[in-house]
Amino acid sequence: SSGINAEWPLRPGQKAVTPLSKSSSASSSVEETASKGAERAGGAGGAGDKKMEQAVKVAEKESAGLRATVKDLEEKMTILTAKRGEDKAKLKKKKVPTATLLDTT
């Protein structure tokens, strides 16, 4: 499993995020987006500078969105970890063997 629960509702203005296919950080994704924008802008010049600025702004917004998503997922993970600990404690009190919980027959 990917660790992401698709049932969690998104907050207003939040986009669904798919995991990155290669192990790169969000900052490298932002740098790639900015460099692609620079390539499309065609180097120096008035129009190119504006396109570059737009590409940087888009990359910064994307980065901020990714940071917000990571923060949200970290909060959810903390909550789930705490709930799992509570469930384990309850099971210990009941002294239910773990093997019976995993038995699907």
Secondary structure by P-SEA (a helix, b strand, c coil): cccccccccccccbbbbccccccccaaaaaaaaaaaaaaaaccccaaaaaaaaaaaaaaaaaaaaaaaaaaaaaaaaaaaaaaaaaaaaaaaaaccccccccccc
